[in-house]
């Protein structure tokens, strides 16, 4: 049966899958089909892979791909596992190399950005230096013009010569020759000659240095307000160092005063500015004197002297800590070295001062070194030969006290502690305090300002209650720094009398003993 417009089916050659092996299988099937119910020989291969002849193109399409053995294997069989593993390894290596290359690209790109930023900073710096150079050259040119103009108008001195010599002396006798020494030639202008004026050249040179000078000193850490006298010494030191370091920028007292005013704030700034405006001839020393008078710096010496009269080393303070306190007071009071040596030796603890009197000291440093050595030796002695506290020594009984003669009834055993031994206070853990701490046991008494003089009965009561004899408060003694009356204990030197000093010191001694 034929189709319209188509070749007979028997004559049709199939597409790319029609191979010689297919033809052979068809032939074998035809040969075996003569016998009804039989099949082609199963031993014959259905697909002969040894035939490499290309397939015929599809009818009507000359570009039909030709099937080959490799194509058929690729279509009919999966890739072997070994080949897949190799391909995965190759892909992994390629991906790894790609990642490394991308990391290198990012690294060099970042370096390029850094170099670009550095180049931009360098260009900006070069531009600023060029501007400074142009400004300095312009200033130097102006100064040079002024110098030339000043030298042009300066009258020349014809009488001064560098090779001037004393005229020859008249001949003298032999005796006069022995008495009068030989005069050596003097180089320079004669004594009566008018000296050349170099003030203009000096001013011009200073202006030239100031124009090219770059600031090197540091400003004070914070401006001066004039409210606290203790802020003045560090501020004054910083200002002096700045003026000394950048001296070409501040050649006159007026410029120095202006700089000092620039480092001030209200309220002292307005006051000092008005003083300078009223008297423009002030020097820097006069200006600083006005500042010290405004802040009351001269009163610091009086306060330090009053405190030095009542200061003494406490048993809980080391020699170094005590020296640091004295050094600040000595500097404020401007105490001379001789008075410092005497004061330091007399107000040390008796155990230290007694060991120091065997040697004569001329400086505070010598006393400090010897006192430290004595203090260290006492600590070593107490470490190797410790002593029991006084309460334990009183509580310890001698073995001979309990011995009785034979036949005497033994008395009841004595108490381990003496009846008058005081147990430790519950509030001793807080230390010297002027305000009530959390966990205070018992009644708390607030400090009083300007209390009346104590009577013996009041002293006994305050001692039992552990209160301060100066302010009547709890938690401290009058010798402690936290006492509110500690700062008010010093009186004016004119008001101090030997009787008042005796009463004050006796009260402190009795309080320490009790």
Secondary structure, 3 states (H helix, E strand, C coil): CCCCCCCCCCCCCCCCCCCHHHHHHHHHHHHHCCCCCCCCCCCCCCCCCCCCCCCCCCCCCCCCCCCCHHHHHHHHCCCCHHHHHHHHHHHHHHHHHHHHHHHHHHHHHHHHHHHHHHHHHHHHHHHHHHHHHHHHHHHHHHHHHHHHHHHHHCCCCCCCCCCCCCCCCCCCCHHHHHHCCCCCCCCCCCCCCCCCCCHHHHHHHHHHHHHHCCCCCCCCCCCECCCCHHHHHHHHHHHHHHHHHCHHHCCCHHHHHHHHHHCECCCHHHHHHHHHHHCCCCCHHHHHHHHHHHHCCHHHHHHHHHHHHHCCCCCCCCHHHHHHHHHHHHHHHCCCHHHHHHHHHHCCCHHHHHHHCCCCCCCHHHHHHHHHHHHHHHHHHHHHCCCCCHHHHHHCCCHHHHCCCCCCCCCCCCCCCCCCCCCCCCCHHHCCCCCCCCCCCCCCCCCCCCCCCCCHHHHHHHHHHCECCCCCCECCCCCCCCCCCCCCCCCCHHHCCHHHHHHHHHHHHHHHHC
